[in-house]
Amino acid sequence: MKNLSEIEEGKQAATISYITIIGTVIAIFMNENKNAFASFHIRQALGINITYFAIGYFIGYFDSWMISGAYWTFIFILWLFGFLGALNGEYKVVPLVGEWFQKIFKGL
């Protein structure tokens, strides 16, 4: 089990990290003491935000509400899963891509 005091100390930065890309940048600066819980969720949120912009750019070229709807649903589920994990003090990776985000952004 992870250290409960570490989770409580990092919960604010972890939660803020899921509030748009601006929240992620603010959370990075808030986490100057490298709290493990906050860092975990900052990596998850940054990955979700980058995925949103990178895939969203290409999805914009499709003129189909079914493709756009599926994309928005996918991003919302990732975001909701991560945000609720931060609120509940859990180290849960987001489905499908969470482990990948942890590896790519391990320096944060």
Stockholm file with secondary structure:
# STOCKHOLM 1.0

chainA/1-108         MKNLSEIEEGKQAATISYITIIGTVIAIFMNENKNAFASFHIRQALGINITYFAIGYFIGYFDSWMISGAYWTFIFILWLFGFLGALNGEYKVVPLVGEWFQKIFKGL
#=GR chainA/1-108 SS CCCHHHHHHHHHHHHHTTSHHHHHHHHHHHCTTCCHHHHHHHHHHHHHHHHHHHHHHHHTTCCCHHHHHHHHHHHHHHHHHHHHHHHHTCCCCCTTTHHHHHHHTTTC
#=GC SS_cons         CCCHHHHHHHHHHHHHTTSHHHHHHHHHHHCTTCCHHHHHHHHHHHHHHHHHHHHHHHHTTCCCHHHHHHHHHHHHHHHHHHHHHHHHTCCCCCTTTHHHHHHHTTTC
//
